[in-house]
Amino acid sequence: MSPIAKAAGRLTAALLGAGLLLGLHSVSAEVQPPAAALSAPADPAALAPAGPVILPPAPLEPPGATQTLRLASGAELWTIPYAALQQFVADGKFTDRRLLQLAANSGWPDDQLRAALAKPYAVGLVPLANFLYSPAGVAFLQQQTQAFRPLLARGRDLRVEGLRAAILRNAKGGTISSMGILRELPTTLVVELGGSPTQRCSSLPCENPQQCTSTLSWWVFLPACLQAAATNAPLPTGAP
């Protein structure tokens, strides 16, 4: 088993048993917000729908056609085509120099990174949606989107909604993965490399400091955290 897979396994066990970062407590069905997360919006109606609210899927082009990972460094804005990520995962070849830089700065060997990007995590769509629409889930999404540029529409920042919709669209088949979530992201979401640091959803120790802060390391841990959170998601109010 690769170090990333072992780390993801330890992460899931830690989240389920000790409440690391997500505050998941085995003695309570309540999911508490992360200690370091931003405050959740004050409007309760925005946080507690009557049931899971799943945004309709956005029209998608064939893989690699238009989907990209968009990043910004200072005044420079650049994109990594999804097809380049697919190629890297499939055979380890780099067809995009920016992806080569991200992988080199990830803190992980390429073979382990490729396996982690493609690794599927089984999830239930309803429990996952219950978590992502709960106050704890909103706080988690706020934390996980700090490194994205604000996504404004009619005066509202839609970073949380954009990531949540991508996660739930990917989860419709019963599994999620880093590549699957990325495939569903709105192309208007931009990772700001020079802004707030990426918040990897794990407090497990890092063998290499880059494993704690790099964009790709953050991305490969996201589905493992979501799987653990969905497993412990509270039932909606009024459920039997």
Residue pairs with C-beta under 8 A, 6 or more apart in sequence:
1 9
2 111
2 112
2 115
2 116
3 108
3 112
3 207
4 108
4 112
4 113
4 115
4 116
4 220
5 112
5 115
5 116
5 119
7 202
7 204
7 221
8 116
8 119
8 220
8 221
8 224
10 204
11 20
11 202
11 204
11 221
11 224
11 225
11 228
12 224
12 227
12 228
14 20
14 202
14 203
14 204
15 21
15 22
15 24
15 225
15 228
15 229
15 232
16 24
16 26
16 228
16 231
16 232
17 26
19 25
19 26
19 32
20 202
20 203
20 204
21 34
21 35
21 36
21 201
21 202
21 203
21 225
22 31
22 32
22 34
22 136
22 140
22 201
22 225
22 228
22 229
23 31
23 32
23 33
23 34
23 35
23 136
24 31
24 32
24 228
24 229
24 232
25 32
29 232
29 234
29 235
30 234
31 131
31 134
31 136
31 137
31 229
31 232
31 233
31 234
32 136
33 40
33 135
33 136
33 139
33 140
34 136
34 139
34 140
34 143
36 143
36 199
37 139
37 140
37 142
37 143
38 139
38 142
38 143
38 146
39 139
40 47
40 135
40 138
40 139
40 142
41 47
41 138
46 138
47 133
47 134
47 135
47 138
48 133
48 134
48 135
48 237
49 133
50 236
51 236
52 125
52 126
52 129
52 130
52 133
52 236
53 129
53 133
54 125
54 129
54 168
55 161
55 164
55 165
55 168
55 169
57 169
57 184
58 165
58 169
58 184
58 186
60 67
60 183
60 184
61 67
63 82
63 83
63 86
63 183
64 81
64 82
64 83
64 86
66 187
67 81
67 82
67 182
67 183
67 185
67 187
68 79
68 80
68 81
68 82
68 187
69 79
69 80
69 82
69 85
69 182
69 185
69 191
70 77
70 78
70 79
70 80
70 187
70 188
70 189
70 190
70 191
71 77
71 78
71 79
71 80
71 98
71 102
71 190
71 191
71 192
71 193
71 215
72 78
72 149
72 190
72 191
72 192
72 193
72 194
73 193
73 194
74 194
77 190
78 98
80 96
80 98
80 99
80 102
81 96
82 182
82 183
83 95
84 94
84 95
84 96
84 99
85 99
85 117
85 179
85 182
86 179
87 93
87 94
87 95
88 94
88 95
88 99
88 103
88 110
88 114
88 117
89 114
89 117
89 118
89 179
92 110
92 111
92 114
94 100
94 103
102 214
102 215
102 216
103 110
103 113
103 216
105 210
105 214
106 113
106 210
106 211
106 214
106 215
106 216
106 217
107 206
107 207
107 208
107 209
107 210
107 211
107 212
107 214
107 217
108 116
108 208
108 211
108 216
108 217
108 220
113 216
113 220
116 178
116 220
117 177
117 178
117 179
117 216
117 219
117 220
118 177
118 178
118 179
119 177
119 178
119 220
119 223
120 175
120 176
120 177
120 180
121 175
121 176
121 177
121 223
121 224
121 226
121 227
122 174
122 175
122 227
123 171
123 174
123 175
123 176
123 226
123 227
123 230
124 174
124 230
125 168
125 171
125 172
125 174
127 230
127 231
127 233
128 167
128 168
128 171
128 176
128 226
128 229
128 230
128 233
129 168
129 171
130 137
130 230
130 233
130 234
130 235
130 236
131 137
131 140
131 226
131 229
131 230
131 232
131 233
132 138
132 140
132 141
132 164
132 167
132 168
133 164
134 233
134 234
136 229
137 164
137 229
137 233
138 160
140 201
140 225
140 229
141 159
141 160
141 163
141 164
142 159
142 160
143 199
143 201
144 163
144 199
144 201
144 218
144 222
145 159
145 160
145 162
145 163
146 195
146 196
146 197
146 198
146 199
147 191
147 192
147 193
147 195
147 196
147 197
147 198
147 199
147 215
147 218
148 159
148 163
148 189
148 190
148 191
148 192
149 189
149 190
149 191
149 192
149 195
150 157
150 159
151 157
151 158
151 159
151 162
151 186
151 188
151 189
152 158
159 189
162 185
162 186
162 188
162 189
163 181
163 185
163 189
165 184
165 186
166 181
166 182
166 184
166 185
166 186
167 176
167 181
167 184
167 226
169 184
170 176
170 177
170 180
170 181
170 183
170 184
176 223
176 226
176 227
177 223
178 219
178 220
178 222
178 223
180 223
181 222
181 223
182 219
191 198
191 215
193 215
197 213
198 213
198 214
198 215
198 217
198 218
199 218
200 211
200 212
200 213
200 217
200 218
200 221
201 218
201 221
201 222
201 224
201 225
202 221
202 224
202 225
206 212
210 217
211 217
